[in-house]
Amino acid sequence: MPRQPHPGSTPLFGYYAAKTTADALKDAKSRDIWGPSKNTLLYIQGTTMRVMANGYAIHLKRSDLQQAVADLTQKFSSMLDDYASRGQYPINSAVEIRVTGLDDPTEVGISPTPGSPVLSALGMDATDRRNGWDVALWFDVLTIPGTPHANDFYRDLERWILERFSRSAGRTMPEWSKGWAYTADKGPWTDAGFIRYVRNLLTAGREAGENWEYLLMTLAKYDKSHLFSSPLLDEVFQAAA
């Protein structure tokens, strides 16, 4: 007889998953993760639980990081409570928060100064310099594939992030390898408005040689037969409006 799902058990499941992880790290003396980089880079195993995740790199001032993390965690928690009040439990895995610098070409130390990667979520341009944005706050929310209402949750969170980190407060880049551009009915990579937002983000205020048009020309130059394509790539890599 098939097992029946119990969405209401999600908070208890999350509690014991976090506790088990913390206890295991303590018992194995694994909290100190210094050592060869492979030990932290190659961490996905065949037995690793399969999850899906959204992902964004939010450009900010270093001095604004603490408030940004506080706002994100508060919004995430309030959304969980709101969904739970309707008997919905869309998120059942971890939240990942990381902070890195941006790809500042002046730090390379060679002359002439190279350009910043156009498509990189960490690419630094004139907008970053004008606003004093020097770090990226990476924010990922994980859940088991197929969890009911997950796409609704991701869509709502994405829209809030875009509004919260707009104008001089910051800007949101997609973490290309994760989920972004959410719609409730189709899931990630399906919101045409978000995709247009990314094209415009990599166009406005950027000079020739570091903007979206240059990116399209370069991709076409090195893939004249259009071998590296897919419905998603064909949708994304169009001229900016």
C-alpha positions in Angstrom: 0.0 0.0 0.0 1.6 3.4 -1.0 2.6 5.7 1.8 0.6 8.8 2.3 2.4 12.1 2.5 2.2 14.1 5.7 3.2 17.7 4.8 2.5 18.9 8.4 5.5 16.9 9.6 7.8 19.2 7.6 8.8 21.4 10.6 9.6 18.4 12.8 11.6 16.8 9.9 13.6 20.0 9.5 14.3 20.2 13.2 15.7 16.6 13.4 17.6 17.0 10.1 19.4 20.1 11.5 20.0 18.5 14.9 21.4 15.3 13.4 23.7 17.3 11.1 25.0 19.4 14.0 25.5 16.3 16.3 27.3 14.4 13.5 29.7 17.3 12.8 30.5 17.6 16.5 31.0 13.9 17.0 33.2 13.5 13.9 35.2 16.6 14.8 34.3 17.9 11.3 33.3 21.5 12.1 36.8 22.8 11.2 36.8 22.4 7.4 40.2 23.7 6.7 42.3 21.4 4.4 42.5 20.5 0.7 39.9 22.4 -1.4 38.6 19.1 -2.8 37.2 18.2 0.6 34.6 21.0 0.3 34.3 21.3 -3.5 33.6 17.7 -4.2 30.9 17.1 -1.6 28.1 15.6 -3.7 28.0 11.9 -3.4 25.8 9.2 -5.0 24.0 8.9 -1.7 23.4 12.7 -1.4 19.7 13.6 -1.1 18.3 15.1 -4.3 17.1 18.6 -3.9 16.3 21.6 -6.1 17.2 25.2 -5.3 16.6 28.7 -6.4 19.7 30.9 -6.4 20.7 34.6 -6.6 23.8 36.7 -6.2 22.8 40.1 -4.7 25.3 42.9 -5.2 25.6 45.0 -2.1 27.8 47.3 0.0 29.7 45.3 2.5 28.3 47.6 5.2 24.8 46.6 4.2 25.3 42.8 4.5 24.1 42.3 8.1 20.8 44.1 7.4 20.4 42.3 4.1 20.8 38.8 5.8 18.4 39.8 8.6 15.8 41.0 6.1 16.1 37.8 3.9 15.9 35.4 6.9 12.9 37.4 8.4 11.1 37.3 5.1 11.8 33.6 4.6 10.5 32.8 8.0 7.4 34.9 7.7 6.7 33.2 4.3 7.0 29.7 5.9 4.5 30.8 8.6 2.1 32.2 6.0 2.1 29.1 3.9 1.8 26.9 6.9 -1.3 28.8 8.0 -2.8 27.5 4.8 -1.7 24.0 5.4 1.1 24.2 2.9 4.8 23.2 3.5 6.7 23.9 0.3 10.2 24.0 1.7 11.8 21.0 3.4 15.5 21.4 3.1 18.3 23.8 3.9 18.8 27.5 3.2 22.3 28.4 2.0 23.8 31.9 2.6 27.3 32.8 1.3 29.2 36.0 0.8 32.0 36.6 -1.8 33.7 39.5 -3.5 32.9 40.7 -7.0 35.0 40.1 -10.1 36.9 43.4 -9.9 39.3 43.5 -12.8 41.5 46.1 -11.2 42.6 43.5 -8.6 44.1 41.3 -11.3 47.2 43.4 -11.3 48.1 43.4 -15.0 48.1 46.1 -17.7 46.1 46.8 -19.6 43.3 46.1 -17.1 41.1 43.2 -18.4 37.4 43.4 -18.5 35.0 41.8 -16.0 33.2 38.7 -17.2 30.0 39.9 -19.0 27.8 37.0 -18.0 29.2 36.3 -14.6 26.8 36.8 -11.6 29.8 38.5 -10.0 30.7 40.8 -12.9 31.6 44.3 -11.7 30.6 47.3 -13.8 30.0 51.0 -13.6 26.7 50.6 -11.7 28.5 48.6 -9.0 31.2 51.2 -8.7 28.8 54.1 -8.6 26.7 52.5 -5.8 29.7 51.2 -3.9 28.6 47.6 -4.3 31.7 45.4 -3.6 30.3 42.0 -2.4 27.7 39.5 -3.5 25.3 37.8 -1.0 24.4 34.4 -2.4 21.0 33.1 -1.2 19.6 29.6 -2.0 16.5 27.8 -0.7 16.4 24.1 -1.2 13.5 21.6 -1.2 12.8 18.1 -2.4 11.7 18.0 -6.1 8.0 17.7 -6.5 7.1 19.3 -3.2 3.6 20.9 -3.6 3.5 24.7 -3.7 7.3 25.0 -4.1 7.0 27.0 -7.3 4.5 29.4 -5.7 7.0 29.9 -2.8 9.9 30.5 -5.1 8.0 32.9 -7.3 6.8 35.0 -4.3 10.3 35.1 -2.8 11.9 36.0 -6.1 9.5 39.0 -6.5 10.2 40.2 -3.0 14.0 40.0 -3.5 13.8 42.0 -6.7 11.8 44.7 -5.0 13.9 44.7 -1.8 17.2 44.9 -3.6 16.5 47.5 -6.2 17.7 51.0 -7.0 20.6 52.0 -4.7 19.8 49.2 -2.2 21.4 46.5 -4.4 20.7 44.4 -7.5 19.9 40.8 -8.0 21.8 38.5 -10.5 20.7 34.9 -11.2 22.9 32.1 -10.0 22.9 30.5 -13.4 23.2 26.9 -12.2 20.2 27.2 -9.9 16.5 28.1 -10.4 15.4 31.6 -11.2 12.6 33.3 -13.3 9.8 31.4 -11.6 6.2 31.2 -12.4 3.7 29.3 -10.3 2.4 27.0 -13.0 5.6 26.2 -14.9 8.4 26.6 -12.4 11.9 28.0 -13.0 13.3 29.7 -16.1 9.8 30.5 -17.4 9.2 34.1 -16.3 9.8 36.2 -19.4 9.8 39.4 -17.3 12.7 38.2 -15.2 14.6 37.1 -18.3 14.1 40.6 -19.8 15.2 42.1 -16.5 18.5 40.2 -16.8 19.1 41.3 -20.4 18.5 44.9 -19.4 20.6 44.5 -16.3 23.6 43.6 -18.4 22.9 46.4 -20.9 22.2 49.6 -19.0 25.2 51.6 -18.2 27.7 49.2 -19.7 30.1 50.2 -22.4 30.7 48.4 -25.7 32.8 45.3 -25.1 31.2 44.5 -21.7 27.4 44.5 -22.4 24.7 42.2 -23.6 25.1 43.0 -27.3 28.8 42.2 -27.1 27.9 38.9 -25.4 25.5 37.9 -28.1 28.1 38.8 -30.8 30.8 36.8 -29.1 28.6 33.7 -28.6 27.6 33.9 -32.3 31.2 34.3 -33.4 32.3 31.1 -31.6 29.2 29.0 -32.4 28.4 29.9 -36.0 26.5 26.6 -36.5 24.4 27.2 -33.4 25.4 23.9 -31.9 25.1 25.0 -28.2 21.4 25.6 -28.0 18.3 24.6 -26.2 14.8 26.1 -25.8 16.0 27.9 -22.7 19.2 29.3 -24.2 17.3 30.4 -27.3 14.8 32.3 -25.1 17.5 33.9 -22.9 20.0 34.9 -25.5 18.0 37.4 -27.5 18.6 41.1 -28.1 17.7 43.3 -25.2 14.5 45.3 -25.6 
